């Protein structure tokens, strides 16, 4: 492989998780080809909307780091026409991040291809590693740069970066932080590849945990759990599918409350789990959580103290999980 070929990188991605790495590749290498999913209907108007990766490339159609980049938006990256474009651009190194399609041997054979995954593999293989890590109460997570394999996220690990999970952050915020954390790891692996010094470790199959896709049925929480687990579940569900509970007042009146952010309290409260106190603290099986940011149906997200100024919650109000899976 020539020195020039080492600098010709194809990027395959769809989600926002790959944008920081894509931008870094554009500053460091030649990126003549980007492949993404087709535009999809989105928003209330259901207008055709490009993926975050496509949108980033389209921003540079008149100038910038990707002005000369070819963008392919396809349902199937394994088509012969896509492989032909890789050959035409003399691509032999590919970076794949949050792409959403399985890549076959026809696309991968003869090319160095790596994927950035949002966990410290083999923990949390699958579609929702960030959410599952938070919901499980992990204190640490990170990113892994892996080779592509026939089984999901089972490739050899070329590099990792670890970070503590901040108890104040949501899954959406951790997503953005890990996306930036992964940039250096991907660049390190590409530099090793260019120098002919690729290193990797085989994943321990005995240590694998599965990060199954989130569902709307999980968008709630049961307070009959330790406070730190309640906090982790709530934050792990934000921004999607969100976390809603039913607030039941002593007279039986009930309404929904969406919880965006909480903080755990270690002191035990002499109350049934789910009991809501005036300061926004909710009793848990062990300790409690204080509501920091909430939302009522039809309203906007706001601080608990701001909500309390305009709406009262009578003494004895309890928060209960909705009919979904509140204790997964």
Secondary structure, DSSP 4 states (H G I P E B T S, - for coil): --HHHHTEEEEEE-SGGGHHHHHHHHHHSEEEEEEEPPPEEETTTTEEE--HHHHHHHTTTTSSTTTT-EEEE-S-TTSHHHHHHHHHTT--EEEEES--SPPPHHHHTTSEEEEEESSSTTSSEETTHHHHHHHTT-SEEEEEEEE--SSTT-SPEEEEEEEEPPTT--HHHHHHHHHHHHHHHHHHHHHHHHTT----B---GGG--EEPPP-GGG----SSSBHHHHHHHHHHTTTTT--EEEEE-TTS-EEEEEEEEEEEE-S--SS-TTBBPTTSEEE-SBSEEEEEEEEETTS--EEHHHHHHH----TT-EEEE-SS-TT-
